Protein backbone atom coordinates (compact mmCIF):
# COMPACT_ATOMS: atom_id res chain seq x y z
CA UNK A 1 0.00 0.00 0.00
CA UNK A 2 1.47 3.34 -0.99
CA UNK A 3 1.77 6.32 1.32
CA UNK A 4 -1.16 8.15 -0.26
CA UNK A 5 -3.44 5.12 -0.14
CA UNK A 6 -2.49 4.48 3.50
CA UNK A 7 -3.22 8.10 4.40
CA UNK A 8 -6.61 7.99 2.65
CA UNK A 9 -7.50 4.72 4.42
CA UNK A 10 -6.49 6.19 7.81
CA UNK A 11 -8.56 9.32 7.21
CA UNK A 12 -11.62 7.28 6.22
CA UNK A 13 -11.26 5.12 9.31
CA UNK A 14 -10.62 7.90 11.83
CA UNK A 15 -12.24 10.97 10.29
CA UNK A 16 -15.28 9.43 8.64
CA UNK A 17 -17.62 12.04 10.16
CA UNK A 18 -15.83 14.83 8.31
CA UNK A 19 -15.80 12.86 5.08
CA UNK A 20 -19.51 12.05 5.48
CA UNK A 21 -20.36 15.71 6.17
CA UNK A 22 -18.42 16.81 3.08
CA UNK A 23 -20.24 14.22 0.97
CA UNK A 24 -23.62 15.41 2.30
CA UNK A 25 -22.78 19.05 1.56
CA UNK A 26 -21.62 18.10 -1.94
CA UNK A 27 -24.72 15.99 -2.57
CA UNK A 28 -26.90 18.82 -1.31
CA UNK A 29 -25.31 21.27 -3.72
CA UNK A 30 -25.38 18.80 -6.63
CA UNK A 31 -28.99 17.65 -6.11
CA UNK A 32 -30.71 20.89 -7.23
CA UNK A 33 -28.27 21.30 -10.11
CA UNK A 34 -28.98 17.80 -11.40
CA UNK A 35 -32.74 17.72 -10.80
CA UNK A 36 -33.67 21.38 -11.19
CA UNK A 37 -35.68 21.26 -7.95
CA UNK A 38 -34.27 23.87 -5.55
CA UNK A 39 -35.71 22.42 -2.31
CA UNK A 40 -33.50 19.29 -2.59
CA UNK A 41 -30.58 21.29 -1.12
CA UNK A 42 -32.06 21.93 2.35
CA UNK A 43 -33.72 18.51 2.35
CA UNK A 44 -30.46 16.62 1.68
CA UNK A 45 -28.54 18.77 4.17
CA UNK A 46 -31.16 18.37 6.89
CA UNK A 47 -31.48 14.59 6.60
CA UNK A 48 -27.76 14.06 6.05
CA UNK A 49 -26.37 16.33 8.77
CA UNK A 50 -29.11 16.28 11.40
CA UNK A 51 -30.46 12.75 11.09
CA UNK A 52 -28.05 10.37 9.34
CA UNK A 53 -24.79 11.70 10.82
CA UNK A 54 -25.86 11.55 14.51
CA UNK A 55 -27.42 8.11 14.01
CA UNK A 56 -24.27 6.76 12.36
CA UNK A 57 -22.13 8.35 15.06
CA UNK A 58 -24.10 6.62 17.81
CA UNK A 59 -24.06 3.30 15.97
CA UNK A 60 -20.27 3.35 15.42
CA UNK A 61 -19.32 4.68 18.86
CA UNK A 62 -17.27 2.07 20.77
CA UNK A 63 -19.05 0.48 23.71
CA UNK A 64 -17.09 0.73 26.99
CA UNK A 65 -16.32 -2.55 28.71
CA UNK A 66 -17.75 -3.34 32.14
CA UNK A 67 -14.35 -4.07 33.69
CA UNK A 68 -12.64 -1.01 32.17
CA UNK A 69 -11.58 0.41 35.56
CA UNK A 70 -9.77 -2.84 36.44
CA UNK A 71 -7.88 -3.07 33.15
CA UNK A 72 -7.15 0.62 32.65
CA UNK A 73 -4.01 0.44 34.82
CA UNK A 74 -2.75 -2.88 33.46
CA UNK A 75 0.74 -2.73 31.97
CA UNK A 76 0.35 -5.61 29.55
CA UNK A 77 3.03 -7.57 31.42
CA UNK A 78 1.31 -10.24 33.53
CA UNK A 79 4.34 -10.68 35.81
CA UNK A 80 4.51 -6.96 36.59
CA UNK A 81 0.74 -6.80 37.13
CA UNK A 82 0.85 -9.76 39.52
CA UNK A 83 3.78 -8.27 41.43
CA UNK A 84 2.04 -4.93 41.73
CA UNK A 85 -1.14 -6.59 42.95
CA UNK A 86 0.73 -8.66 45.56
CA UNK A 87 2.42 -5.51 46.86
CA UNK A 88 -0.87 -3.62 46.94
CA UNK A 89 -2.52 -6.46 48.88
CA UNK A 90 0.33 -6.44 51.42
CA UNK A 91 1.56 -9.96 50.59
CA UNK A 92 5.13 -8.69 50.13
CA UNK A 93 6.95 -5.76 51.70
CA UNK A 94 8.57 -2.85 49.87
CA UNK A 95 12.08 -4.30 49.95
CA UNK A 96 10.99 -7.58 48.41
CA UNK A 97 8.87 -5.67 45.88
CA UNK A 98 11.93 -3.62 44.84
CA UNK A 99 14.08 -6.74 44.57
CA UNK A 100 11.52 -8.59 42.42
CA UNK A 101 10.89 -5.50 40.31
CA UNK A 102 14.62 -5.17 39.63
CA UNK A 103 14.76 -8.82 38.62
CA UNK A 104 11.79 -8.32 36.26
CA UNK A 105 13.36 -5.25 34.68
CA UNK A 106 16.66 -7.07 34.13
CA UNK A 107 14.89 -9.59 31.91
CA UNK A 108 13.60 -6.93 29.50
CA UNK A 109 15.00 -6.64 25.99
CA UNK A 110 18.21 -4.69 25.59
CA UNK A 111 16.65 -2.09 23.27
CA UNK A 112 13.96 -1.31 25.85
CA UNK A 113 16.39 -0.90 28.72
CA UNK A 114 18.86 1.18 26.70
CA UNK A 115 16.30 3.90 26.06
CA UNK A 116 18.12 7.18 25.27
CA UNK A 117 15.23 9.24 26.67
CA UNK A 118 15.98 8.15 30.25
CA UNK A 119 16.20 5.25 32.62
CA UNK A 120 13.26 2.95 31.93
CA UNK A 121 13.65 1.12 35.23
CA UNK A 122 13.27 4.32 37.26
CA UNK A 123 10.22 5.39 35.27
CA UNK A 124 8.58 1.99 35.61
CA UNK A 125 9.39 1.85 39.31
CA UNK A 126 7.95 5.33 39.88
CA UNK A 127 4.81 4.53 37.88
CA UNK A 128 4.30 1.29 39.80
CA UNK A 129 4.74 3.11 43.11
CA UNK A 130 2.10 5.67 42.15
CA UNK A 131 -0.31 2.95 41.06
CA UNK A 132 0.25 0.97 44.25
CA UNK A 133 -0.36 4.03 46.41
CA UNK A 134 -3.49 4.77 44.41
CA UNK A 135 -4.68 1.19 44.90
CA UNK A 136 -4.07 1.37 48.66
CA UNK A 137 -6.26 4.47 49.03
Secondary structure, 3 states (H helix, E strand, C coil): CCHHHHHHHHHHHHCHHHHHHHHHHHHHHHHHHHHCCCCHHHHHHHHHHHHHHHHHHHHHCCCCCCCHHHHCCCCCCHHHHHHHHHHHHCCCCHHHHHHHHHHHHHCCCHHHHCCCCCCHHHHHHHHHHHHHHHHHC
